[in-house]
Amino acid sequence: MKALPKRRAADRFVFYCEEFTRVEDAFVREKQVQNWSRAKRIALIEGRLNDLESNMK
């Protein structure tokens, strides 16, 4: 396995968690968030819900 170049290597890890009662709901949410822009994902992690609405695709 190749190592990532220094510019692509992670310098920190972020943990964000949501709870779901059904696995299917969790998969749908994961796919939804994966399609978001980087700015929108960062706003979600930081809890800036107002920015999420302004960054809607």
N, CA, C and O of each residue as an XYZ file, in Angstrom:
228
protein
N       0.836     -1.185      0.000
C       0.000      0.000      0.000
C       0.876      1.241      0.000
O       1.819      1.345      0.784
N       0.563      2.172     -0.872
C       1.339      3.407     -0.957
C       0.943      4.364      0.160
O      -0.214      4.421      0.577
N       1.919      5.101      0.626
C       1.652      6.140      1.618
C       1.126      7.388      0.911
O       1.468      7.651     -0.242
N       0.310      8.135      1.600
C      -0.204      9.382      1.037
C       0.900     10.439      1.005
O       1.750     10.472      1.895
N       0.893     11.296     -0.005
C       1.845     12.405      0.000
C       1.567     13.322      1.199
O       0.447     13.366      1.706
N       2.565     14.029      1.631
C       2.440     14.867      2.823
C       1.266     15.841      2.705
O       0.584     16.087      3.700
N       1.016     16.393      1.539
C      -0.070     17.360      1.389
C      -1.443     16.715      1.550
O      -2.421     17.419      1.802
N      -1.539     15.399      1.412
C      -2.816     14.702      1.532
C      -2.971     13.973      2.873
O      -4.055     13.484      3.189
N      -1.909     13.901      3.649
C      -1.949     13.170      4.914
C      -2.834     13.905      5.926
O      -2.873     15.135      5.944
N      -3.534     13.156      6.753
C      -4.409     13.748      7.766
C      -3.565     14.352      8.883
O      -2.605     13.741      9.353
N      -3.935     15.550      9.298
C      -3.238     16.166     10.426
C      -4.105     16.157     11.678
O      -3.631     16.471     12.769
N      -5.400     15.790     11.515
C      -6.285     15.639     12.666
C      -7.475     14.787     12.248
O      -7.821     14.704     11.069
N      -8.084     14.166     13.229
C      -9.261     13.364     12.985
C     -10.438     14.000     13.706
O     -10.299     14.516     14.815
N     -11.581     13.958     13.071
C     -12.783     14.569     13.628
C     -13.816     13.478     13.838
O     -14.003     12.613     12.982
N     -14.481     13.524     14.974
C     -15.516     12.551     15.276
C     -16.858     13.264     15.322
O     -17.030     14.233     16.062
N     -17.794     12.789     14.543
C     -19.159     13.323     14.543
C     -20.108     12.137     14.596
O     -19.887     11.142     13.906
N     -21.148     12.222     15.394
C     -22.017     11.075     15.581
C     -23.489     11.485     15.556
O     -23.867     12.505     16.134
N     -24.303     10.695     14.893
C     -25.755     10.803     14.933
C     -26.283      9.415     15.266
O     -25.682      8.413     14.877
N     -27.399      9.346     15.982
C     -27.984      8.056     16.328
C     -29.216      7.780     15.477
O     -30.028      8.670     15.225
N     -29.338      6.529     15.038
C     -30.478      6.093     14.245
C     -30.999      4.788     14.826
O     -30.227      3.988     15.355
N     -32.296      4.573     14.731
C     -32.875      3.323     15.218
C     -32.797      2.228     14.160
O     -32.804      1.044     14.496
N     -32.723      2.609     12.894
C     -32.644      1.636     11.806
C     -31.348      1.814     11.035
O     -30.939      2.940     10.752
N     -30.710      0.722     10.698
C     -29.455      0.750      9.940
C     -29.674      1.405      8.578
O     -28.810      2.140      8.099
N     -30.805      1.148      7.959
C     -31.099      1.710      6.645
C     -31.085      3.237      6.685
O     -30.584      3.885      5.766
N     -31.642      3.806      7.761
C     -31.657      5.264      7.913
C     -30.241      5.819      8.038
O     -29.936      6.884      7.501
N     -29.381      5.095      8.748
C     -27.990      5.523      8.911
C     -27.256      5.518      7.568
O     -26.493      6.438      7.277
N     -27.484      4.485      6.749
C     -26.844      4.416      5.435
C     -27.311      5.541      4.526
O     -26.509      6.126      3.797
N     -28.607      5.848      4.564
C     -29.145      6.941      3.743
C     -28.502      8.263      4.147
O     -28.112      9.057      3.292
N     -28.393      8.495      5.462
C     -27.780      9.737      5.956
C     -26.309      9.819      5.561
O     -25.825     10.879      5.164
N     -25.599      8.695      5.672
C     -24.184      8.679      5.308
C     -23.992      9.045      3.838
O     -23.113      9.840      3.505
N     -24.806      8.469      2.963
C     -24.711      8.783      1.542
C     -25.053     10.245      1.272
O     -24.448     10.881      0.409
N     -26.030     10.777      2.016
C     -26.416     12.176      1.856
C     -25.240     13.090      2.197
O     -24.917     14.002      1.435
N     -24.608     12.848      3.329
C     -23.495     13.693      3.788
C     -22.284     13.548      2.867
O     -21.563     14.521      2.647
N     -22.050     12.356      2.329
C     -20.919     12.149      1.414
C     -21.048     13.000      0.157
O     -20.036     13.368     -0.440
N     -22.256     13.316     -0.251
C     -22.462     14.122     -1.454
C     -22.400     15.626     -1.194
O     -22.468     16.417     -2.134
N     -22.275     16.021      0.050
C     -22.213     17.441      0.386
C     -20.838     18.014      0.070
O     -19.857     17.282     -0.067
N     -20.787     19.331     -0.043
C     -19.507     20.019     -0.237
C     -18.704     19.977      1.070
O     -19.251     19.725      2.144
N     -17.426     20.225      0.955
C     -16.559     20.234      2.141
C     -17.013     21.300      3.142
O     -17.020     21.057      4.349
N     -17.389     22.468      2.646
C     -17.831     23.559      3.526
C     -19.077     23.158      4.311
O     -19.203     23.484      5.491
N     -19.983     22.461      3.662
C     -21.208     22.045      4.321
C     -20.928     20.968      5.378
O     -21.531     20.990      6.451
N     -20.021     20.027      5.086
C     -19.664     18.994      6.068
C     -18.983     19.615      7.281
O     -19.240     19.199      8.410
N     -18.126     20.596      7.070
C     -17.455     21.263      8.191
C     -18.468     22.013      9.046
O     -18.373     22.003     10.273
N     -19.438     22.663      8.405
C     -20.489     23.365      9.150
C     -21.282     22.379     10.004
O     -21.643     22.705     11.135
N     -21.561     21.185      9.489
C     -22.272     20.165     10.252
C     -21.459     19.729     11.466
O     -21.991     19.634     12.572
N     -20.179     19.466     11.260
C     -19.303     19.027     12.357
C     -19.203     20.096     13.439
O     -19.226     19.785     14.630
N     -19.093     21.347     13.027
C     -18.941     22.445     13.984
C     -20.263     22.917     14.568
O     -20.272     23.788     15.438
N     -21.382     22.361     14.108
C     -22.679     22.708     14.667
C     -23.235     24.032     14.185
O     -24.104     24.614     14.834
N     -22.746     24.513     13.057
C     -23.241     25.777     12.505
C     -24.429     25.497     11.594
O     -24.289     25.478     10.371
N     -25.590     25.281     12.187
C     -26.771     24.880     11.433
C     -27.255     25.968     10.482
O     -27.804     25.658      9.425
N     -27.062     27.228     10.836
C     -27.458     28.322      9.933
C     -26.651     28.288      8.644
O     -27.177     28.593      7.573
N     -25.382     27.919      8.738
C     -24.532     27.830      7.553
C     -24.940     26.655      6.666
O     -24.741     26.696      5.452
N     -25.503     25.618      7.263
C     -25.959     24.488      6.462
C     -27.057     24.920      5.494
O     -27.058     24.523      4.329
N     -27.977     25.723      5.973
C     -29.072     26.191      5.125
C     -28.549     27.091      4.006
O     -29.039     27.018      2.879
N     -27.561     27.939      4.302
C     -27.035     28.842      3.271
C     -26.137     28.108      2.279
O     -25.925     28.601      1.171
N     -25.605     26.944      2.646
C     -24.738     26.166      1.759
C     -25.479     25.046      1.045
O     -24.847     24.153      0.480
N     -26.796     25.078      1.058
C     -27.566     23.998      0.439
C     -27.231     23.902     -1.035
O     -27.068     24.913     -1.718
N     -27.131     22.669     -1.519
C     -26.847     22.426     -2.939
C     -28.050     22.755     -3.752
O     -28.023     22.620     -4.975
